[in-house]
Amino acid sequence: MRFLRSLVCCAALAGLVAGPAGAASAPSGPPVQIGAILSISGPYAPLGEPERNAIQVAVADVNATGGINGRPLQVQILDDESKADIAQQLATQLVGQNVAAIIGGSITPTSEAIARVANDAKVLHVFLTPSMGVWNTKNGVRKLTFEATPHNELEVTKLFNFMRGTLKTAKLAVLHDDQLYGTQGSQIAAAEAKAQNVAIVDDEQYAVQATDVTPQLEKAKAAGADTILIYTAAPSAGILVRQVRQFDIKTNVVGTTGIVSDNFLKVTGKDGEGVYADMDLDMTYPSATQQKLIGAYRAAYNAPPNNFASFAWDAVHIVAGALRSTKSTDADKLSAALETMKPYNGTTGTFKYTATDHNGFNADDIRIVIDHNGVWETLKKS
């Protein structure tokens, strides 16, 4: 279904995340409207689905604590089918409905499409991908666009520190899909490898919907790689790992945050055991804020949240905080509020935006996890 509409307000899920009775008066009056454009179907549904779920419980959490200065927060969630052209159409649709902000997309091309529309129309935009170029463009900072996840360069630095320091990686093979996240990631990995003196002995691209990566794996094996770095956010990551095990390739396997999904765990099964990745939401040693998301998400969906859910939960609370502090829906005022905000300890990490940094993270916000017994377990010293 192209347009998935989910209106969440007032009491929708409030009972799942509400604080003590009487903690806040129930919001009333005309709702404050925001929109979300996510990849709920198509190849990137494993990202969009948990993002949708987390947005719903986050809106309920905001409303359980007074809403937006006494008014309920309401969100319309739309499905872009993992396609940038549809994301652009939906962003235009939301602008026409006078939403106060737009959250999304789930992937870089859809985020970029939304950013163009939102900035032209003067609407606050918070996106959920690690591509810094969506806000930090060749023409300067997009004033109204903010990022809700650590950017690729931070992620890659963390992964290389781990691969070089802990795994003692000397010969690295990079396998990436042919989409923007994968191709840009390959370039960022190459730069980091040079900086950290790690040899990339093979760099292989494959089609994002590939069901067989045998030729690429054969080349990586022949090159003598001791570690394979997977750069993708698509379900093909699970297939790739299964084939690594099938062909008995003796290497460490490390993925970027794009592989950290329930879908990966289901597809790989026991073959995923021992795969490393980076993750921001700590499911093993959660903070109080993370526990709140985990509890609300489990209560609503009988499943644990993941990294993508964490990004979306934080995006809602960031937007809500700006709306509350400014008591306005004016995009310039909302942007100024975010650029001067006090540090916000979210589920993904500590946000500290400035006028020149619309990401606001550092590498300490990123943790290394391992697939252990079918769950993503945080390493103690990561």
Secondary structure, 3 states (H helix, E strand, C coil): CCCCCCCECCCCCHHHHCCCCCCCCCCCCCCEEEEEEECCCCCCHHHHHHHHHHHHHHHHHHHHCCCECCECEEEEEEECCCCHHHHHHHHHHHHHCCCCEEECCCCHHHHHHHHHHHHHHCCEEEECCCCHHHCEECCEECCCEEECCCCHHHHHHHHHHHHHHCCCCCEEEEEEECCHHHHHHHHHHHHHHHHHCCEEEEEEEECCCCCCCHHHHHHHHHCCCCEEEEECCCCHHHHHHHHHHHCCCCCEEEECHHHCCHHHHHHHHHHHCCCEEEECCCCCCCCHHHHHHHHHHHHHHCCCCCHHHHHHHHHHHHHHHHHHHHCCCCHHHHHHHHHCCCCEECCCCEECCCCCCCCCCCHHHCEEEEEECCEEEECCCC
